[in-house]
Amino acid sequence: IDSEVFLKALLRFPLMEFSMQSPYLPEVKSFIFQTLPQTSFNRNFEWMMRQWMEHFENGVRNYFASENVNQTKRIHNIIHELLDTQQDYAAYSPQYKKDIEDNILHFLPLSLHEGFVDKQHKIAFYTDHQVFDRYHRYQPEDKYRRKDSVLLKEIYELQPGDYVTHIDHGIGQYAGLEKIEVNGKTQEAIKIIYKNNDILYISIHSLHRISKYVGKDGTPPVLNRIGSNAWNKVKERTKNRVKELVIDLAKLYAERKSADGYAFSPDNYMQTELEASFIYEDTPDQLKATNDVKKDMEAGFPMDRLICGDVGFGKTEVAIRASFKAVCDSKQVAVLVPTTILALQHFNSFSDRLENFPCKTAYLNRFTTAKKRKEILEKVKNGSIDVLIGTHRLLGKDVEFKDLGLLVIDEEQKFGVEAKEKLREMKVNVDTLTMTATPIPRTLQFSLMGARDISIMQTPPLNRYPIQTELHVFSEELIRSAISYEVYRGGQVFFVHNRVENLDELAALVKKNFPDLKIALAHGRMEGKILEKTMIDFIDGLYDVLVCTTIIESGLDIPNANTIIINDAHHYGLSDLHQLRGRVGRKNKKAFCYLLTPPLNTLPENANKRLRAIEEFSEIGSGFNIAMRDLDIRGAGNLLGAEQSGFITEIGYEMYQKILEEAIFELQATKQPADDDTTVYIKECVIETDLEILIPDTYVANNGERYYLYKELNTINTEEKLKAFQTNLDDRFGIIPWQTMELLNSIRLRWLGKEIGFEKIVLKKNKLIAYFTPNQESHYFESKQFTYILNYLQQHPSICYMREDGNKLTMTFNRVSNVEQAIRLLEPLKVKSEEIN
């Protein structure tokens, strides 16, 4: 193209030219930038403060750019602490001090890639990630999440023939959605087949009482018979055991709260500096867990907190912050881990984070020489070692602390009975922080709330790439290509094969293709010392490839290993594959997971589905809730003992959670409640109706989709979520038909009924009958809510009436033709908060 023609064409547009030389375009107005890059302070805050003061005195305006409110708070605290320690500052007049505090630094909620100083315009910009020497945060793309949600639906979606458990009737087989006639009106119901081909239709309003049976993989459960007592016996047995457990735990909790502990001081300047020096962005869960721990430590009774989160979600960082808080108060810390390898890893993590702070860290294991051990124990005894990390060797009689203030336990369930007894003795008046990667089910967290404080970390760290997961038929060429790519970029490889008998053959195959690489073997039948030595050498980078069984510990963190090859992947459960894959992708580096199987068309459908699922769930943490299902069961077993695991197998995992919830509600109901607006007297309100309340086929044609929508609707518990569900329906399927609007209103009616204290609402033949709890001993009948209803009845005898038949107390309204009208009639029965208080 001719340069003159090009220039003429360009000049038709508004133009801006950036140039270090003389401009190419005709000059209209020029801006000259004379900027310098932000100084690299290497976390030397005194130097940074001097520069800010110098700018302030010379009229240069300092700006601190950060989208993270916590970083802004941290820098604010650091400024105050540094100003207070400066001698000159004390001599300034109050007016000048206020001027410094108000104008030394201005905060902007911006995310800038780099800071700069522009002396001509007298402005200086500083970024949080450069000041605190950490990675610049960016939001990971959302492109994987949509795929996840579809798959989640696929896994939870019921197919005809699947086993389900109903909380009142037990285990049956799902036979799909069916239209039924109730008093001449069409409704949709769930058809369940029980023993002897008995059929039960369950209303879509009771969908939350059904769950997919998840027991042991591949073992079909025994169907219950409708009307038999067997199911109720299992349910009661489970409930009673849970109640005993919760009562025992509540006693323990009460004892702990009444014991005297050490109340740690609030955070000081060094604590703030340590947290600011963390090179990653804190996840919301990590932040909450840190705050929970600090609050517990500052309380006057001993802390007993459990931190639960997937591998790599930042539990160690929380433990480091808690440990340093204890050290700042001249207390010592013991960090107890189950294996020597983890002890070394924790020692490296603690040493690395605390190297610039006045904190001496050491670690002890069975490989420590006698001379070194004697020296460490002496220093622990005289208090010159602040943090001691080790295996159960720390529980030895010869380990004496001068002033132990905090005990950190990693994976407590992996310690033996004897070790746990010693731990119990140690924990009496010492703050204790326990960490576990075994997920704890939501309701278990709820049930244990009374006995143990729990922090859940479910947010995956930012800046982590999804692990690229690929499914392949076993191929030597693929293995060669995967290993050579990883080793070429300076990384290490896990090659997992779970049969010790021919592990050597795989190692020989790798050796044949890569004669120059260092290859190690690791499996459970090796002598303990040799196995630990092999693993430590692999962590230290002395080997390129580790050919191993699933011995690779769940807590193991080897950031340099970013490729894992899993042979015979079809033999593993979903959670095992998720756990194994979690060994890679621990740093900001693309990680790969290769699943090797025989040809997919030769595998059973279940194995096929599992492999497809793990391939799809590529984002870190994305499989936490689903892929951990059988791990959840193991977690429940660890917490509640083998008997509970037996119950779980018998009734299905989700149903176990529901029964657990019911048991806890019953326990709470036996206590005399405080009569306020937080008291819940009824667990749930059941709706029975002959109205046409459903999602019509003409609106959503797909049966599976309709079932999923009903299921989702039954789990909604706030008005905000219900409105979001309504908006989503409107967006996806168009204008909502009146039958579906009635369905949405029936959810509101259920909530209202529960608030008022109704156990069941029957809306049939233009009449509304509301049932109160049949338990005449219930504290509900002494509540202000019930008194309020009695007053309403006296004032409005023409609208409703109350009736007692046997032990059933009901309230009846006539001429009620739809759900919206029912809500309007019941709304005035709800006692207002201000009237309770």
N, C-alpha and C positions, 0 to 999 in steps of 0.2 A: 504493500500500500504506500502511496506517495505521502511523505511526511507533512507536506503543506495541506493536503486534503484531510489527513488525519487530525491535524491541529485545528483546522476550521470546524470540523465535525465536533471536536471536543469542546470548543468554545461556545457551543450552543447550550451547554449545561453549566450550573454553578460548580466551580472546581476548587479543590484544596490540594496543595502540593506539599509533600514533606521532603525536605532536601537538606543535605549537609553542605552542598556546593551552591554556586549561583543558580537561580531558578531557571527552569526551562520555559515556563509559561510567562506571558506578559504579567508583570507584577501590579496588583491593585492595592493590596494591603498585606503587610508581612508581620508575623508574630515571631519574635525570637525567644526561644526557650533556653534558659541557662540553668539546667537542672543537674543536680548531683544525685547519685544513688544513695539510698538510706544507709547509714553507718551500720556495719555488722557488729553488734555489741557482745555476741556470744554469751548472752544471759548475765552480763555484768551490769547490774541495774544501777550501781553507784555512778559508773561512767555515763550511762544513758541519762541519769538524772542531772549530771553536770551539764550535758549538752542541752537538755531542755531548759535548764536555768539560764544558760548562756543565751539561748534563743529568746527566752522571755525578757531578759534584760536588754537585748538588742532589738526588741520589737518584732521578732520573727514569730509568727503564730504556729504553734504545734498542733497537729491533728493526729488522732489515733483512730485508724479505720478497722472496725471489726463488726461482723454480723453476729458474733457470739456474745451475748449479754454477760456470761460468766467471765470471759476474758477481760471485758471492760471493768467488771467489779474487781477482778484480780489486780489489774494495773492501778486502779484507784486505791486499793489497800496498800500496794507497794509504795505508791507516791507518799501516802500519809505516813507510813512507817519510816521511809527514808528521810522525809522532812523532819520528823520528830527526833531523829538521831543526829541531825546536823547542828553543830554548835552555833553557826552564824544565824540560823533560822530563829533560834530562841531569842536573839537580840532584836529582831525586827519588830516594828510597831504592829498592833493588831490589824490596822487597816491594810498595811502592806502584806501581812500574812494572808488575809482574806483575798487580796488581789492575786497572790501567787496561787492559792488553792483553786480560785475560780478560773484563772486564765493560763495556768502553766500547760494545760493539755485540754483540747476540745475533742469530744467523742463523736464519731460519725458511724451510723449503722451501714457501713459499706464493705464490700469484699473487693479489695485491691490485690493485684498480683504482686506488685512491688511498691515500696515506699520511695520518696524522693525529697530533696530539699531544693527549693527555688528561692535563691537569695534576692533576686531582682524583685519578685513579687512578695517577698518576705513570708513565705509559707513553707512548712515542713510536714510531710505526710509519713506516718509510721504504720506499718501493718502488724497485726497481732502475731501472724505466723513467723515474721522476721524477728520481732522483738523476743518472742518466746522460743525461737529456733525450732520450729516444727513444720510439718508438711502443710502446704496450702490446701485447705479443704475444698473439695468440689462435690457436687451432688451426683451420685451414680445414676446412670440412665435407668429409666423405668421400663425399658423394653422387655425385660424378662418377666415382669410381675404379672402381666396379663396372661401369659402362657401358664404361669403357676396357678392362677385362680381357676383356669379351665381344668387343670389337672386335679386340683384339690376337689373340685366338684365331681370329677370322674371317679375319684377314689371313694368319696363319701356317698356317691349316688347309689341308691339301692336298685339292684336288678331283680326281677322276679326270680324267686328261688333262693335269694340271699336269706341268711338267718337274722332274725331280729329279736330283741328282748323288750317286752312291755313290762313296765314297773309293777303292774297289778296282776298280769296274767302269765308272765314268764316267757320262755323261748318258743317262737313259732317261725314259720317261713313266710316271707313277704310274697304276695301274689299280685302286686300292682295296685293302681288307683282304679276305683270303680264308681260308677254313678248309681245312686240308690234313691228311692222315693221315700220321703218322710211327710206324712199327712198331705200327699198329693203334690209335694214340691221336690224339685231335684236337688240333691246334694252330692258332694264327692266324698268318698271315704277310702281308707286304707284296708285292703283285704289281707288278713293274716290266717294262715292255715296252721292249726295245732294238731296234736296227736289224734289218731283215729279220723283224720281228715275233717275235724271240726273247724268251722269257719267263724271268724270274728271280724266284724267291721268296726274300724276305729275312726272316730270323727277327725276331720283335719284340725279341729281345735285342740285335739289331744296328741298332736304329733310329737310334742316335746317329751311325751311319756314313753316314746319308742326310741330305741337306738339300735344301730347295726351291731350285730354280735361280733366282737373281736376277742377271741380267746387264743388258744394256741394255734399256730399256723397249720392249716390243713386238717385239723381234727374236727369233724362235724359234731355239734352238740346234740344232746338228747332233747327231743321236743317235749314240752309240758302238756298236760291234759287240762282242758278248761274245767274249772270247778274243783280240781284236785288240790290237796293241801300241801303238796310237795314243794311248790314254788314259795309259798308263804313261809314254810319252815326254813328254807335256805335264806330267804330275805331277812327273817327275824334273827337267825343265827349270826348273819353278817352284821346286822344292825347292833345287836347286843355286844358283840366283840368290839365294834367300833366305839360304842358308847363307853365301854370299860377303858379302852385305850385313851379316849379323849379326857375322861375323868382323871386318869393317872397323870396324863400330861398337864392338865390344869393344876393339879397339886404341885407338880414339879415347878411349874411356872410361878405359882404363888410363893413357894419357898425361895426361889431365886430372887423374886422382886423384893422380898423382905430381908435378904442377906445384905450385908454391908460390903460395898465395893469401893474402888478408888475412882473418884470423879476427875477425869482429865481436864486440863485447862483448855479454853477455846483456842482456835488456830492462831499461830503467831506468824510473823513475817516469813520465816523459813519454810513453814508448811505451805504458805501461799506460793512461794517461789518454786518449791518442789512440784506442786501441781501444775504451775504454769510452764514448767520445763518439760512436761510430757509431750513428746513430738507428734502424737496423734490427737485428733479431735475427740473429746469425750462423747460417748453416746449418751442419750437421755437416761438410759437405764444405769449406766456406769456412774453418772452424776448422782442419781437418786440413791444408789447403793452406797456411794461414798458418804453422802449426807446422812443416811440412815446409821451408818457405822459410827460416824463422828458424834451424832446425837446420843447414841447408846453409850459411847465411851465417856461422854461428858456427864452422864447420869450417875447418881450415887449408888446404883446397884450393879452387880456384875453383868456384862453384856454376854448374850448367847445368841449370836446371829448366824444364820445360814445364808450363804450366797450361792445361788444356783444359776448356771448359765452354760451355754454351749461352749465348746472348745474355741479359744481364740477371741472370746467376747470381752476380755479385759478384766477378769477376776483378780489376776496377780497384781495389776496396778492398784486396785482397791486395797489389797492386802499390804502393798508397799506404803501407801499413804497412811493406813491405820498404824502400821509399825512405826513409821517416822513420828507420828503424833505421840505415840507412847514414849519414844526415845527423847522427844523434845521435853518431856516431863521427867527425864532421868530414870525411866523405867526400862527394863529389858524385855525382849521379845523372843519367844520360841516358835519356830516355824516347823511343823511336823508334816512330813510327806511319806507316802507309802513305799517309794523306791529310791534307790541310790541315784538313778538317772535324773529323776525329778528333783532330788535334793541339789544336784549339781546345776540343773537348769534354773531353779529358784535362786541359788547362790549367785549365778551369773546375772540374772535379772535384777536382784536386789543391789548387787555391787555396782552394776552399771548405772542404775537410777540414783543411787545414794553417794556416788563417788565424790561429788562436790559439796557434800554436807557433813557435819560432824557426827558421823555414825559409823561404827566399826562392825562389819559383818563377817561371820565365819561359818564354816559348815563342817559337819561331823558325819562320818559314815564308817562302815566296817573296813573300808580300804585305808582309812586314815592311820598313819604309822603311830606306834605307841608314844613316841617322843612328841609328835605333833599333837596327839590327842591330850596328853598330859598338859601341854602348854595351853591349849584351847580351854580345857576345863578349869585351869588355874585362873585364866583371864575372865571366864564366865563367873567364877566364884567371887573375884575381887571387883567385878563390875566394869572391867575395861573392854569387854565385848558387849555390844548393845543388842545385836540380832544374831541368834544362833539358829542355823537351819540344819535339819537332819532327818534321818529315818527314825524308826522306833528306838534307835540307840539313845535318843534324847531322853527316853523314859528310864534309863539306867539309874541305879542308886547313886552312882558316882557323879551324876550331873547335878550340880547345885548352883542355883541362880542367886545373885546378891539381892535383886529386887525385881521379880518377874511381874510384869504388868499386863502383858497380852500374849495369848496363845493362839496361833493361827494353825488350823488343821486342814490339810488338803485331802479330799476323798476319804473321810472318816470311815465310810462303810468298808474300806479295803483293809482296815486294821483288824487283828484278831481279838478274841474276847478278853484275853489277858491285858493287851495294850489298852483296850477300851476302859477296863477297870482302873488302870493307872491314870488314864486321862480324866476319869470322873473325879479322882482324888485331887488332881492338879487344878481342875476347873472350878473348884468350890468358890474361891473368892477372886479368881482371875478373869479378866475379860476374855471371852473366847469368840473367835471368828472361824467358821467352818466353810470350806468351799467345796462345791461338787459340780461335776459336768453331767451328772445323771439328772435328767429333767424330772421335776416333781409335778404331778398333775395339779391342775388348778384347784380342785376341791380339796386335795390333800393339803395344799398350802393353806386354804381357808381353815381346815380342821386343825392344823398345827399352829395357826396364828396364836391360839391361846397358850401354847406351850413354848413356842420358839419363834423368834422374829425372823422373817424370811424376806430376802431381797431377790427378785427375779431379774436376770439380765437376758432379755430376749431380742435386743436390737443388735443386728450385726454391725461391725465397725464400718466406718466410711472408707472410701478409697480402696476397697478390696475388689479385685476383679472376680467375676463369677468363674468357677472352675470349669474349664472346657471338658465336658464328659462325652466320651465317644464309645459306641458299642461296636465291637469287631469280632469276627471269627478269628480264632488263634492263628497267628501268622508270624513266622520268624522275621519276615521283612518289616512288619509293623513294629515289632519289638526293637529291631535294630534301629529303625528310624526314630522312634520315641526316645531311646536311650542316647543316641548320638546327638539329637537336638538339645536335650537337657544338659548333657555333659559339656557340649560345645559352648553353651551360654554360662558355664561355670557352676551348674547346679548338681544336685544328687537325685538318685532315683530309688523308690521303693518298688520291689517286685514281690507281690503277695501271692502265695500259693499255700493252701491250708492243709496239705498232706506232707507230713514230715518224711514219709517213706521215699518220695521221689523229689525232694527239695534239691538234693545234690545234682539231679539231672538238669534242672532248670538253671542252676548256678553254672554248670558245665556248658550249657547252651549259650549263656551270656558271655562266658569266658572265651568260647570258641569265636564268637563274633567280635569281641573286644579284648584281645590278649593284653592290651596295655592298661586296661582299667583295673582298679583295686576293687575286688568283690568280696562281700562278707555274707555269712550265713547267720540267721538268728531264729531259734525256735524254742519252745517250752521244755524240750527234753535235754537241753544243754545244761551244764553245770552253772549254777547261779552266778558265780564270779566271772566265768568266761562270757556268759550272756551279757552281763552288765558292762564288762570291759568292751565287748564288741559294740554295744549300743553307744557307749561314751565316745569310742573312737569314731563312730559314724557321725555323731553330733559334732565332734571336733573336725570333721571333714577329711579324716584319714582314709575313708572308703568312698567310692563313687556310686556303687550300687549295693543295696541291701536286699538280698533274697531272703524272704522271711515268711513266717506264718502270721496269723492275726495277733501275734504276741506284741505287735507295735502298740504300745500303751496308749490309752485314750487321752491321757493328759500330755503326751509327748509333743514338744514344740521344736521342730527343726526347720527354721525359716528357709534354709538353703535347699531343702528337698521339695521340689515343685512339680515332680511327675510321679504318679503312682500307677502301676500296671497291676490289675487284679485278675488273676487267672481263674477259670471256672466260676465266673461271677454269678452264674445262675444258681449256685449252691447257697448263696448268702441271702439273709433277710434284708428288707429295706433299710432297717436301722443299722445293721452291720456295715452295709455298703456306704451309708451316710457317714458313719463313724470313721471308716477307713479312709474315705475320700477327704475327711476333715484333717488328715495328716498333712495335706499340701494346701497351698494357697494362703499361707500364714503371713505373707509379706505383700508389698505392693508390686507383685510380679505375677504375670500370667501363669496359671497352673493348669496341669493336664491330668485327667484321669481316664485310663483306657480299661474298659471292661471286656475281657476276652471270654467268649462262650463258644459252644458248638453252634452250627447253623440254627438260626432262630426258629425255623419251621419244625425243628425236631424237639423243641422245648415245650413243656406244658404251658397252658395259657397264663397261669398264675406267675410263673417265673418270667414270662414274656412281659407281663404288665409291670412287674417289679422293676425290671431292667429299663423299660421305657420310662417309668416314673423317675428313676434315679438320674436318667439321662436328661430329662426335662428339668428336674430340680437342681439347676446348676448354680443358683445364687447362694452365697454363703448365708447360712441361717434360714434359707427358704424352706427347707424340709423339716424345720425344728418340730413343728406340731405333728406332722404326719409321719415322717420317717422315724420318729422317736417313739411310736406307739408301743412297740414291744419293750423298748427301753423304759418307757413310762411304767409298764407293768413290773419290770425289774426294780425300778425305783420305789414303787409301792411296796414290793416285797421287802426291800431293804429297810424301809421305815416301819412297816407294820408286821413284819415277820412272815414266815412261810405260810402260815394258816391263811393269811389274807390273800396271798398269791393263789392259793387253792380256790378261794371264793371267786377270785377274778376269773380263773379258768372256767369255773362252774357257771357264772352268770354273764360273763362278757365285761370287758373293761369299762366301756361307757356307762353301762347300767350300774356297775360297782360304784362309779363316781356319783350317780344319781341317788343310790341307796345311802351312800356316805353322807351326802348333803341332807337327805331326809332325816337320818339319825341325829345329825348335829342340830337340825332345826327342832326336833323333838326334845333333845336335851335342853336347849335354850328355853323352850316353852315351859319346862318344869320349874324354871327359876321365876321368882316374883319380879316381873319387869318394872322398869321405871315407866310410869304412864306418860310418855311424851310422844312426839310425832315420829320418833325413830323406832318405836316398838312395833314389831311385826307379830301379829297373832295367828295369821293364816299363811301357810306356805304357798298355796296357790288357789286360784278360783277357777273352777271348771265350768265351761259354758255348754249347755245342751239346747238345741233349737230345731225348729222345723222350718225355719226361713231358708230362702235360697241364697246361701252364702258360700261362694266358691269362685274359682277363676275359670270362666267358661272356656270350652275347647275352641270356640270361635275367636277367643282373644289370645290364648297361648295353646297352640295345637299339640306341641310335644309333651307326652306324658311325663318323661324324666324331668323336663324343664319345670313343669307345673309342680311336681313333687318337691323339687329343689327350692322353688319359691315358697311353697307352704312351709318347708323345713326352716328356711331362713326367717320367715315371718314369725314363726313360733319362738325363735331365739331373741327377737327384738325386745328390749326392755326400757327404752326411753322414747319420748315423743319425738325428739330430734331425729333418732334413727328411723322411726316409723315414717316421718316426713321424707327422709332421704330415700327410703324404700319406695314410697309413693312416686317421687320424682323420677326415680330410676325406671319404674314400671311404665310411666308415661312416656319417657324418652325412648324406651326399647320397643314397646308394643302399641303405643298410641293412646287415645282417650280411654280412661279407665271405666269399664262398665259398672252399673249400679250394684251388681252382685258382688263385685270385687271391692267396691267402696264399703259395702256392708261388712265384708270380711276384715278390712282394715279397722273399721269401727269396733268389730267384735274383740279385737286385741285391746282397744282402749277400755271396752266394757269389762274385760277380764282384770285389767289393772285396777279399775275403779272398784270392782267387787272385792278384790283383795284388800285394798285400802280401807274399805268400809268394814270388812270382817266377814264377808260371805264366803262360804266354802264352795258353793255351787249356785249357778244361776240357770234356771230353766225358762226358756222363752218359747213357749209353744201355744198354739190356738189362741193367739192374741192376748195371752196372759203371761206375766212375769212372776215367777216364784223364786225367791232368794232364800237359800238355806244357810243357817248359822252353824257353827261347829257343834257336833253332837257331844263333845266333851264338856259335861256340865261343870267340871272342876276348873275349866279354863279361866285364866285371869282376865280374859276378854270381857266376861260378863260383869267385871268390877271396873272396867275401863271407862274413861270419859266418852270414848267413841260410842259405846253401847248406850250410855245414859243419854247422849245426844239423840240417838235414834228413837229412844222411848219418848223423849220430849217432842220430837218431830211427829210421831204417831198421834200423840194427844192433840197436837195442834192441827193435824190434817187427816181426820178420820175418813173423809170422803175420797182421799187419794189412795190410801193403802190400809192394810190391816195385818195384825200378827196372829199366829196360830201355833199351838203346841200339840203335837200328835206323838205320843210315846216320848222318846227322847229327842225328837226332831222339832226344832223351833224354826218356823218359816215366816217370811214376810211376803205379801202378795199385792201386786198392782194389776188392775184390769185395763182392757183396751190398749194394749201395747203392740203395735203392728210392725215396728222395725227397730233395729239396734240403736239408731240415732236417738229415737224417742226414749228408749230404755236408759241411755246415758243421761238425757235431760232430766228424767224422773229420779235417777239415783244420785245425781250430782249434789243436790241439797242435803243428802244424808251424811256427807263426808264432813267430819268435824274440822274446823279451820285450825291451823297451827297456833295462831294467837290465842284461840280459846283453850287449847291444851295448856299453853304456858301461862 
